[in-house]
Amino acid sequence: QTPLKKTNALIGQMGITFSNAYVPSALCCPSRASILTGKYPHNHHVVNNTLEGNCSSKAWQKIQEPNTFPAVLKAMCGYQTFFAGKYLNEYGAEDAGGVSHVPPGWSFWYALEKNSKYYNYTLSVNGKARRHGENYSVDYLTDVLANMSLDFLEYKSNFEPFFMMISTPAPHSPWTAAPQYKNSFLNVSAPRNSNFNIHGKSELFRICHFLVQMALFLYRWQTLLSVDDLVEKLVKKLEFHGELDNTYIFYTSDNGFHTGQFSLPIDKRQLYEFDIKVPLLVRGPGIKPNQTNKMLVANIDLGPTILDIAGYDLNKTQMDGMSLLPLLRGDKNVTWRSDFLVEYQGEGYNGSDPTCPGLGPGVTHCFPDCVCEDSYNNTYACVRTMSTSWDLQYCEFDDREVFVEVYNLTADPHQINNIAKTIDQEILEKMNYRLMMLQSCSGATCRTPGVFDPGYRFDPRLMFSNHGVRARRFSARSL
């Protein structure tokens, strides 16, 4: 069973499915900023979901927003552009201009104030606040976004190319399904991989946590049925107007989610596959149906790809990603990356949570049962490598011991065995060096050959070899 059967049939089976698509930061605001800018977090400087973390802040609006790919599409390529849905988590905050702020690059703007909701929310309609209640027929957000999108397709200009970005909160919390789908998937449970519910603190914790995962997995799938309907309606509308064969359609997400793996509280923000891996389906002109592509792609590639489709010179941008267009067209002998960067700066409170005073300062997003989602020392950077010889992840944490995690995903796809102490020291040193290079990269330097590419050059003189691979601390400020 799957909640996205129509989406898979209408986009995936009619085009290409990328089986190794990732995000460089598994959290809403940094990930969405990467989509919009084509940049790694250390270059767009959005580090978490708060204004202080640069999420929709004045600094973001001044420095990054004018250079997003929609801004270039509209100003330089003559596109009419449409946005509907969740933008950035702190969008609409009073300290950042409220809902009257419409980012440059959007001809039509229907953005959700703040974070995900399904009812009782406010939309910025081209800079004016519109309040919605809790009447399903007129207020359920996924359907509202679908109807706004269909209206745009009905009434847009036929003399200019168009770009639409529809950003449904589903399947984000609070996981409110449409009434007609509340009895769907009642026999479905969260996947039981070998990393499911291990390392629990106590049997009670394991049982409570297990029950929570069961329910939330179900609710998430139920909310996606309305997204599936939205996709079907849009495809049918494009077909009705004779525009389907001339339109590229991308389907993806801003992060994964864990529902029981390693007994982690429900969330994302981790470096593991279940959080950083996302779906990516694309159909459009020149894309053959029923294709699967195993190349290592990331959401920083979406902006360059769309600008490339529009005919814009990517050398004029500062984007870190690569255009997927050669892969979409099936070009032969494409030179592609073998690695990319994953980075996250942990979030915490200076004070202790009053509901969990024993935990002390530095943690955040704690539930009443004192299980926390995040902390200052959940600050890490990784190189995710995929080549003919290795399917590997190398990570360093910015904590007191600079803890290193290394996983060989060929032998250990669920990342249970950390091989940092047994893998060849030379590989560790090369990965450490490559991590430093990627953490300081910008634009073209983010696309240089990885450790397992034939063109890679390792200069040991640039290593902190006197202290060994684990002696280097990377600064949280660099993120």
Summary of the structure (lengths in Angstrom):
residues: 479
radius of gyration: 22.1
end to end distance: 39.4
largest distance: 66.9
contacts: 1573
relative contact order: 0.13
helix: 34%
strand: 17%
